[in-house]
Amino acid sequence: MGDTVYTSTGKSAPAKGMHDMILILPGKKSSEVSLAVSHECNDSSSVLGDGGGMSIVPLCFKHTTWNVYDSIKNIDFTSVGGTYDNCSGTYIKEKNTILTAEEGTPVNNVYLYKKGKGYRDTSDINGLARFKHTGWMVEVDPDSLTSLRKLYNMGRFVHESALLLNDGKTVFLTDDFAPGVFFKFIASEKNNFEHGQLYAYRDATPDDTSHWITLPMTMDSLVDIRNVALRMGASYFLRMEWMTQVQNKIYITATGCDNFIIENIYNGKPSKHLIPFTNKSVIDQPYGSVLVFDPVTNNMDLLLNGGAGKKDPEKHFSNPDAVTTLTKNGKTYLIIQEDIILNTRGRVSKSALEKNFFMNEIFWLDLSVKNPTVDDLKRFLIAPAGAETTGGAFMSGNTRFYFINIQHPYSSNPPPFNKSCTIVIDLK
């Protein structure tokens, strides 16, 4: 945050902050990579563009150190009318394009404008009110530093992440909202995501084991697709977050929600992992969960609930968000990053609570552990006060270097712990 970045026309400005996703793109040499770092922001910038953003950071490994060997570049989103709160996404290797998620869905243009500090152009675009033109998946060309298109057929909702299967057509999409819906998009053509069919997930019932609801693909439905899906009976979740795949299983984090009031859910039903937390009209799941989804059977099951450890109550796993995986020395791990939503209910230590700040953590889980609990998690890292840990990523075929983002630490922290940044950890 604040480093100099350049546009495709050579203009420069301080880099945006709120670092979220990291995608590691191949370089021209084996010692080179580029990081695509998304910015989960919605502020104004006359040089870099209003709304969210993405930076391309060229890195070279030399003499035991990663160095930025060329200028950091800015992705231009003006061609698609800007983005809002860029979150996670995925890399399409065969096309060398990126799918980036817009996590923000402002409710009107006043909210979007933010008294001139957000989107300053609130005119209609592509037949939509400007605020309805946020909250989509967006395809990006990192080579030309341009955005290509908004993918309307993937629906408008609080897009958190996307996971593409090896078929090049099936994309799973998470909705960071309470109530949120788990979506699946199947492209009509491999690696072409402009056309296809969107589906919403529901738990199987004795009368229907198909799991997937075929959604209407008209624009008036797509701009309100979560509510459409719930009216059609989709299961709902509480803030689904990131996904990572290990062989034939997809692991999904869910942040959870304090005292979610069940109202206006239409025909939707809570996901089965939420039933134990349901009391009449309230679902109280303050610590979140890690779920495991099988794309062959379409079953969604619980892997791990958050909360305090039994052996060590001071170990508290709360509100999982970003997640990745690593196989090292014959073991496969989930690496789970927290995004604590409140400083209450045991989510922070007593000493931290007394000082009125929280610290998110990163935990590793050995997936060979059967029926894991919080006690099986291994604490790996504690972020600076106030920061979310996110964006965890490894280079393809390389288990040594772990890239992560530190997002929105307290500005009152001492430098360098007072601004969003991207760091790399040498696991050796």
C-alpha positions in Angstrom: 0.0 0.0 0.0 1.4 3.3 -1.1 4.2 1.9 -3.3 4.3 3.5 -6.7 2.4 1.7 -9.4 2.1 2.5 -13.1 -0.8 2.4 -15.6 -0.5 1.1 -19.1 -0.1 4.7 -20.3 2.8 5.4 -18.0 1.0 7.4 -15.3 1.9 6.7 -11.7 0.1 6.8 -8.3 0.4 5.3 -4.9 -0.8 1.7 -4.8 -4.2 1.0 -3.4 -4.5 -0.9 -0.1 -6.9 -3.6 1.3 -4.8 -6.4 -0.2 -6.9 -9.6 -0.6 -6.3 -12.2 -3.3 -2.9 -13.3 -4.5 -2.6 -15.2 -7.7 0.9 -16.3 -8.8 1.3 -16.0 -12.5 4.2 -17.6 -14.4 7.2 -15.5 -15.5 9.4 -15.6 -18.6 12.1 -17.3 -16.6 11.9 -20.1 -14.0 13.2 -17.6 -11.4 10.4 -15.1 -12.2 6.8 -14.8 -11.3 4.2 -12.1 -11.2 1.8 -11.6 -8.3 -1.8 -10.5 -9.1 -2.9 -8.7 -5.9 -6.5 -7.6 -5.6 -7.6 -4.6 -3.6 -10.8 -4.9 -1.7 -11.5 -1.2 -1.7 -14.1 1.2 -3.2 -12.3 4.6 -3.1 -11.7 7.2 -5.8 -8.5 7.6 -7.8 -8.2 9.8 -10.9 -5.1 7.8 -12.0 -5.9 4.2 -11.0 -9.7 4.4 -11.4 -12.5 4.6 -8.9 -13.6 1.5 -7.0 -11.6 -1.7 -6.4 -8.4 -2.6 -8.1 -5.6 -5.1 -8.9 -1.8 -4.7 -9.0 0.6 -6.9 -11.0 3.9 -7.2 -9.1 6.9 -8.7 -11.0 9.2 -10.7 -8.8 12.6 -12.4 -9.3 14.3 -14.8 -6.9 18.0 -14.1 -6.6 20.6 -14.7 -3.9 18.0 -16.1 -1.4 15.7 -13.0 -1.8 12.6 -12.1 -3.8 13.0 -8.7 -5.5 10.6 -6.5 -7.4 12.6 -6.4 -10.6 10.4 -4.1 -12.7 7.6 -1.5 -12.1 4.4 -2.6 -10.4 1.5 -2.2 -12.9 -2.1 -1.3 -12.3 -5.0 -3.2 -14.0 -7.4 -0.8 -15.8 -11.0 -1.5 -14.9 -12.5 1.6 -16.6 -13.3 -0.4 -19.7 -15.9 -2.4 -17.7 -17.1 0.6 -15.7 -15.0 -0.1 -12.7 -15.1 -2.7 -10.0 -16.0 -2.7 -6.3 -14.2 -4.5 -3.4 -12.1 -6.9 -5.5 -11.8 -10.1 -3.5 -10.7 -13.6 -4.5 -10.8 -15.4 -7.9 -8.9 -17.8 -10.0 -6.4 -18.0 -12.8 -7.3 -19.5 -16.2 -4.0 -20.9 -17.3 -5.0 -21.9 -20.9 -6.1 -18.3 -21.7 -3.8 -16.5 -19.3 -6.7 -14.5 -17.9 -7.9 -13.9 -14.3 -11.4 -14.1 -12.9 -11.7 -11.6 -10.1 -14.7 -11.4 -7.7 -16.5 -8.2 -6.8 -17.5 -8.7 -3.2 -19.4 -5.4 -2.9 -23.1 -5.0 -3.8 -24.0 -1.4 -2.8 -27.7 -0.8 -2.5 -27.9 2.5 -4.4 -25.8 5.1 -6.2 -25.6 7.3 -3.1 -23.8 4.5 -1.3 -21.6 4.0 -4.3 -20.7 7.7 -4.6 -19.7 8.1 -1.0 -19.9 11.9 -1.1 -17.4 11.9 -3.9 -14.9 9.6 -2.3 -16.1 6.4 -4.1 -17.5 6.1 -7.7 -17.8 9.6 -9.0 -19.5 8.5 -12.3 -22.9 7.1 -11.3 -24.5 7.1 -14.7 -26.2 4.0 -16.0 -24.1 1.5 -17.8 -25.1 -1.4 -20.1 -28.8 -0.7 -19.3 -28.1 -1.1 -15.5 -28.1 1.5 -12.8 -24.5 2.0 -11.9 -24.8 0.4 -8.4 -26.3 -2.7 -10.0 -23.2 -2.9 -12.2 -21.1 -4.0 -9.2 -21.1 -7.4 -7.6 -20.2 -9.6 -10.6 -17.3 -11.7 -11.7 -14.8 -9.9 -13.9 -12.4 -11.3 -16.5 -8.9 -9.6 -16.7 -6.0 -9.8 -19.1 -2.9 -9.3 -17.0 -0.6 -8.9 -20.0 -2.4 -5.9 -21.5 -3.3 -4.7 -18.0 -7.0 -4.4 -19.0 -10.3 -5.8 -17.9 -12.1 -7.7 -20.6 -15.7 -8.1 -19.4 -18.1 -8.5 -16.6 -19.6 -12.0 -16.5 -23.3 -11.3 -16.1 -24.3 -15.0 -16.5 -22.5 -15.8 -13.2 -25.0 -13.6 -11.4 -24.8 -10.5 -9.1 -24.2 -11.3 -5.4 -21.5 -10.9 -2.8 -18.9 -12.7 -4.9 -16.1 -14.0 -2.6 -14.2 -16.7 -4.6 -14.3 -18.9 -7.6 -12.9 -22.4 -8.2 -12.6 -23.8 -11.7 -12.6 -27.6 -12.2 -10.2 -29.3 -14.6 -12.9 -29.5 -17.3 -12.5 -25.8 -17.9 -16.2 -25.3 -17.8 -17.5 -25.8 -14.2 -17.0 -22.9 -11.8 -18.1 -23.0 -8.2 -18.9 -19.6 -6.6 -19.3 -18.6 -3.0 -21.5 -15.8 -1.6 -20.2 -13.9 1.4 -23.5 -13.0 2.8 -26.0 -14.1 5.5 -28.0 -15.7 4.1 -25.7 -16.8 1.3 -26.1 -19.3 -1.5 -23.6 -21.7 -3.0 -23.6 -21.4 -6.8 -22.3 -23.4 -9.7 -21.8 -22.1 -13.3 -21.3 -24.4 -16.3 -19.9 -22.7 -19.3 -21.3 -23.6 -22.7 -17.7 -23.7 -24.1 -14.5 -24.5 -22.4 -12.7 -21.5 -20.9 -15.4 -19.2 -22.2 -17.4 -17.9 -19.3 -19.6 -15.4 -21.1 -22.3 -18.0 -21.8 -23.6 -20.9 -19.8 -26.0 -21.9 -17.0 -26.0 -20.9 -13.4 -27.3 -23.3 -10.6 -28.0 -22.9 -6.9 -27.2 -25.7 -4.3 -29.6 -27.3 -1.9 -29.2 -30.2 0.4 -30.8 -33.4 -0.8 -34.3 -34.3 0.5 -36.1 -37.7 0.3 -38.0 -36.3 -2.6 -35.2 -34.6 -4.5 -31.5 -35.8 -4.5 -30.4 -33.7 -7.5 -28.9 -31.0 -5.3 -28.8 -28.3 -8.1 -31.5 -25.8 -8.9 -31.5 -24.5 -12.5 -31.8 -20.8 -12.3 -33.4 -18.4 -14.8 -30.8 -16.6 -16.9 -32.7 -13.3 -17.7 -31.0 -10.1 -16.5 -33.8 -9.2 -14.1 -33.2 -12.5 -12.3 -29.4 -12.4 -12.5 -29.2 -9.0 -10.8 -31.1 -10.4 -7.8 -30.1 -14.0 -8.2 -29.6 -14.9 -4.5 -33.2 -14.0 -3.7 -34.3 -15.8 -6.8 -32.4 -18.9 -5.7 -33.9 -18.8 -2.2 -37.4 -18.5 -3.5 -36.7 -21.6 -5.6 -35.6 -23.5 -2.4 -31.8 -23.2 -2.3 -30.0 -24.0 0.9 -28.6 -21.0 2.7 -25.2 -20.6 4.4 -23.8 -18.0 6.6 -21.0 -16.1 4.7 -19.3 -18.7 2.5 -15.7 -17.6 1.8 -12.8 -19.2 0.0 -12.3 -22.6 -1.6 -9.4 -24.9 -2.3 -9.3 -28.3 -3.9 -7.5 -31.4 -2.7 -7.9 -34.3 -5.2 -11.7 -34.9 -5.5 -12.7 -32.8 -2.5 -13.3 -29.0 -2.3 -12.8 -27.4 1.1 -14.9 -24.3 1.8 -14.6 -21.8 4.7 -17.7 -20.2 6.2 -17.3 -17.2 8.5 -20.6 -17.7 10.3 -22.8 -15.1 11.9 -23.9 -14.0 15.4 -27.6 -14.4 16.1 -28.8 -14.5 12.5 -32.5 -13.9 12.5 -34.4 -16.3 10.1 -36.7 -14.0 8.2 -37.4 -13.2 4.5 -35.7 -16.5 3.5 -38.6 -17.4 1.2 -38.4 -21.1 0.6 -34.7 -21.5 1.5 -33.6 -23.9 4.2 -30.5 -23.7 6.3 -27.6 -25.9 5.3 -27.6 -29.1 7.4 -24.4 -28.1 9.2 -26.3 -25.1 10.7 -29.1 -27.1 12.2 -27.3 -27.7 15.6 -27.0 -23.9 15.9 -30.6 -23.1 15.2 -33.1 -22.2 18.0 -36.5 -21.3 16.7 -36.0 -18.2 14.6 -32.3 -17.6 15.3 -29.1 -19.3 14.0 -26.2 -18.5 16.3 -22.9 -19.6 14.8 -20.4 -17.0 15.9 -17.2 -18.9 15.1 -17.8 -20.3 11.6 -17.0 -23.6 10.0 -14.9 -25.4 7.4 -17.0 -27.5 5.0 -16.0 -30.2 2.6 -17.9 -30.6 -0.7 -17.7 -33.6 -3.1 -18.3 -32.4 -6.7 -19.0 -36.0 -7.8 -21.7 -36.9 -5.2 -22.6 -33.3 -4.6 -22.7 -33.9 -0.8 -21.7 -31.0 1.5 -20.4 -32.1 4.9 -18.9 -30.5 7.9 -15.1 -30.8 8.5 -14.6 -28.6 11.5 -16.4 -26.1 13.6 -14.7 -23.0 15.0 -14.5 -22.2 18.7 -12.1 -22.7 21.6 -9.9 -25.7 22.0 -10.7 -28.2 24.8 -7.1 -29.0 25.6 -6.1 -25.3 25.3 -9.0 -22.9 25.7 -6.7 -20.0 24.8 -6.4 -21.5 21.3 -9.5 -20.1 19.6 -10.3 -20.7 15.9 -12.7 -18.0 14.7 -14.3 -16.9 11.5 -12.3 -18.7 8.8 -11.9 -16.9 5.5 -9.0 -17.4 3.1 -7.8 -21.0 2.7 -5.2 -22.8 0.6 -3.6 -26.2 0.6 -0.1 -27.6 0.6 1.4 -31.1 0.4 4.8 -31.3 2.0 6.9 -34.2 3.3 4.1 -36.6 2.5 1.4 -34.8 4.4 -1.4 -32.6 3.0 -2.5 -29.6 4.9 -5.2 -27.0 4.9 -3.9 -23.6 5.7 -6.7 -21.5 7.1 -6.7 -17.7 7.6 -9.0 -16.0 10.0 -11.1 -12.9 9.7 -12.5 -12.2 13.1 -15.7 -10.2 12.8 -16.0 -9.0 16.4 -13.9 -8.7 19.6 -16.3 -10.7 21.6 -17.4 -14.2 22.7 -13.9 -15.5 23.1 -12.8 -14.6 19.6 -9.8 -12.8 21.1 -7.7 -13.3 24.2 -8.7 -11.4 27.4 -5.5 -9.3 27.3 -6.2 -8.3 23.7 -9.8 -7.5 24.5 -8.7 -5.2 27.4 -6.6 -3.3 24.9 -9.5 -3.1 22.5 -7.8 -4.8 19.5 -7.9 -8.1 17.9 -5.3 -10.2 16.1 -6.2 -12.7 13.4 -4.2 -15.9 13.0 -3.3 -18.6 10.4 -3.7 -22.2 11.3 -2.5 -25.4 9.6 -4.5 -28.6 9.7 -3.2 -32.0 8.8 -5.9 -33.6 6.6 -4.9 -37.1 7.6 -6.5 -36.4 11.1 -9.9 -38.0 11.3 -12.7 -35.9 12.7 -10.5 -33.0 13.4 -11.2 -30.4 16.2 -9.7 -27.1 17.1 -7.1 -28.9 19.2 -5.7 -30.4 16.0 -5.0 -27.0 14.5 -1.4 -25.7 14.6 -1.0 -22.0 14.9 1.4 -20.7 12.3 1.2 -16.9 12.3 -0.4 -14.0 14.2 -1.1 -10.9 12.1 -0.6 -7.3 13.3 -3.3 -5.8 15.4 -6.5 -5.1 13.5 -5.4 -7.0 10.4 -7.1 -9.8 8.4 -4.8 -12.5 7.0 -5.7 -13.4 3.5 -4.5 -14.3 0.0 -2.4 -17.3 0.9 -0.8 -18.8 -2.2 2.0 -21.1 -3.3 3.8 -21.3 -6.6 2.9 -24.3 -8.7 5.1 -27.2 -7.8 6.9 -25.2 -5.2 6.3 -25.8 -1.5 9.0 -23.5 -0.1 7.5 -20.0 -0.5 4.2 -19.0 1.1 2.8 -15.6 -0.1 0.2 -13.9 2.1 -1.5 -10.6 2.4 -1.9 -8.5 5.5 -5.1 -6.5 5.1 -6.2 -3.3 7.0 -4.0 -3.4 10.1 -4.6 -0.5 12.5 -3.0 2.6 11.1 -1.9 3.4 14.7 0.4 0.3 14.7 4.1 1.1 14.6 5.7 0.9 11.1 5.8 -1.4 9.1 2.8 -3.0 10.8 0.4 -0.1 10.0 -0.5 -0.7 6.4 -1.7 -3.4 4.0 1.1 -5.4 2.5 2.1 -8.6 0.7 4.8 -10.7 2.4 6.5 -14.0 1.5 7.6 -16.6 4.1 10.4 -19.0 3.3 9.3 -22.4 4.7 12.6 -24.0 3.5 
